[in-house]
Amino acid sequence: MANNQSRSSNSLVVPQALAALDQLKYEVAQELGIQIPQDGYYGYMATRDTGAIGGHITRRLVQIAEQQLAGNFSSR
């Protein structure tokens, strides 16, 4: 689906995070050597590629959260 439209029922807790998540998606795809379609339609991409991008994004977000938690707890 084009223009960041999705069939997913997931909604962001912080809607302003959409731009940051999009940037992260492009960074991860570039690191993995995967070309993201310019028109935003993912139907021609291999499921393996889109899954790899999603998995790496999740790992990166967990890593960021762990670092933030470690920083918050060490300052007490």
NUROTI-11965 format. One line per field, with one value per residue (C-alpha): x negated, y negated, z; residue number from 1; residue in one letter. Coordinates in Angstrom, 1 decimal. Layout:
N
X	[X, ...] .
Y	[Y, ...] .
Z	[Z, ...] .
gufi	[NUM, ...] .
milo	[A, ...] .
END
This chain:
76
X	[0.0, -1.4, -1.9, -2.6, 0.9, 1.2, 3.7, 2.3, 4.5, 1.4, 1.4, -1.6, -1.4, -3.3, -2.1, -5.1, -7.4, -6.3, -9.0, -11.7, -10.5, -10.5, -14.0, -15.0, -13.4, -15.5, -18.7, -18.2, -17.3, -20.4, -22.5, -21.0, -21.4, -17.7, -16.1, -12.8, -10.4, -10.1, -6.4, -5.8, -4.3, -5.9, -3.9, -6.8, -9.3, -10.3, -8.7, -12.2, -13.4, -10.5, -10.8, -14.5, -13.9, -11.2, -13.3, -16.3, -14.2, -12.8, -16.2, -17.4, -14.4, -14.9, -18.6, -17.8, -15.2, -17.7, -20.3, -17.8, -16.8, -20.4, -21.1, -18.0, -18.8, -22.5, -21.7, -19.7] .
Y	[0.0, -3.4, -6.5, -4.7, -3.2, 0.1, 2.8, 3.3, 2.5, 1.5, -2.1, -4.1, -5.2, -8.3, -9.2, -11.6, -8.5, -7.5, -9.6, -8.1, -4.5, -5.2, -6.5, -3.4, -1.1, -2.7, -2.5, 1.1, 2.0, 0.2, 2.1, 5.4, 4.4, 4.5, 2.0, 0.5, -0.3, -4.1, -3.8, -2.3, 0.9, 3.9, 6.6, 7.4, 7.8, 11.2, 12.1, 13.0, 9.5, 7.7, 10.1, 9.4, 5.7, 6.0, 8.4, 6.1, 3.1, 4.9, 5.9, 2.3, 0.9, 3.5, 2.5, -1.2, -0.5, 1.6, -1.2, -3.8, -1.6, -0.9, -4.6, -5.4, -2.8, -3.7, -7.3, -6.4] .
Z	[0.0, -0.9, 1.2, 4.5, 4.5, 6.2, 6.9, 10.3, 13.3, 15.3, 16.4, 17.7, 21.3, 20.2, 16.7, 16.2, 16.3, 12.8, 11.1, 13.4, 12.7, 9.0, 9.2, 11.2, 8.6, 5.8, 7.9, 8.6, 5.0, 3.8, 6.3, 5.1, 1.5, 0.8, -1.6, -0.3, -3.1, -3.8, -4.3, -0.9, -2.3, -0.6, -2.5, -4.8, -2.0, -0.6, 2.7, 3.9, 3.2, 4.9, 7.9, 8.2, 8.2, 10.9, 13.0, 13.0, 13.8, 16.8, 18.0, 17.6, 19.5, 22.4, 22.5, 22.7, 25.5, 27.4, 27.2, 28.4, 31.3, 32.3, 32.2, 34.3, 36.9, 37.2, 38.0, 41.1] .
gufi	[1, 2, 3, 4, 5, 6, 7, 8, 9, 10, 11, 12, 13, 14, 15, 16, 17, 18, 19, 20, 21, 22, 23, 24, 25, 26, 27, 28, 29, 30, 31, 32, 33, 34, 35, 36, 37, 38, 39, 40, 41, 42, 43, 44, 45, 46, 47, 48, 49, 50, 51, 52, 53, 54, 55, 56, 57, 58, 59, 60, 61, 62, 63, 64, 65, 66, 67, 68, 69, 70, 71, 72, 73, 74, 75, 76] .
milo	[M, A, N, N, Q, S, R, S, S, N, S, L, V, V, P, Q, A, L, A, A, L, D, Q, L, K, Y, E, V, A, Q, E, L, G, I, Q, I, P, Q, D, G, Y, Y, G, Y, M, A, T, R, D, T, G, A, I, G, G, H, I, T, R, R, L, V, Q, I, A, E, Q, Q, L, A, G, N, F, S, S, R] .
END
